[in-house]
Amino acid sequence: MLDRDLADLYGVPTKNLKRSVQRNKDRFPLDFAFVLNKQEVAILRCQIGTSSSWGGTRYRPMAFTEQGVAMLSSVLNSEQAVLVNIAIVRTFVRLRQILVSHADLARKLAELEKKYDAQFSVVFDAMRELMEPPVPPKKEIGFHVKERRASYKTTSPAKKRTGATK
């Protein structure tokens, strides 16, 4: 995420956000936050359509990885930053609980499979399939037309014969 987007999220000016990062450089290694180079800024400027050379930002923006976002919420001193930090911590705790329960379930299934012989292998395979997330169906591409069937008048062969004998 870019510094200006995070500043909006945390409710602080971009200047204060960058200042906090500079004051805490040891908390932001290159895999947490980095300054975009000139080429990346040019690409970004083309994508978002910034203003002319007289307006816009004067300094190159910073980009933050997910770890940098989490670290930033602990460095900033705004009320909103504290709330975001709490939400991040709760999310990580919940994610860890989900992963542990899934791993625990897989471990128990492996133990049951070892315990019983090959006659239940079909059941265990089906249970493994149910544990995997479903694959979303592929959408068909193109335009499909559904028309009613044409109603043609045809005479049955029996009517043709009776009409011909008259």
C-alpha positions, 0 to 999 in steps of 0.5 A: 500500500502507498503512504497516502492511502495508509495515512487516510486509513490511520487518520494522520497526514502523509507528512507525519506518517513518513516522519514516523517511519524516518524516526523508527528506521530500525523497525522498517527494513526493506521487506516492510517499507521502501521508497519507490524509484523514479521508474515506478513513480512514472508508471504509477503516475500514468496509472492514476493520472496525477496532476501536472508538474506544478501540482501533486507530490514533491517526494517519491511515495513509500510503499508498505508490505503487509508487515510494514502496515502492521508495524506502522500501526504500532508506531503511529500515535493516533486513536485510529492507528490504535484501533487498526492495530487492535483489529490487525492483532485480532485478525492474526489471532483468529487466522492462527486459530483457524489454521490450528483447527484445520491442521488438528483435523488433518492430523486426526484423520491421518491417525484414523486412516493408520488405525483402520485398514484399506476398506475405509480408504474410500471414506477417508479420500472422500473426507479429504475432498470435503476438507479442501475448499471448493473450486469455483465454477468457470464462467462461460465466455460469449453470448448465448441466444436462446430462441424458441423453436420455429413452428412449421406447419406440416401435414401428416402423411395420413392427411396427404393420402386422404386428400389425394384420394378425393 
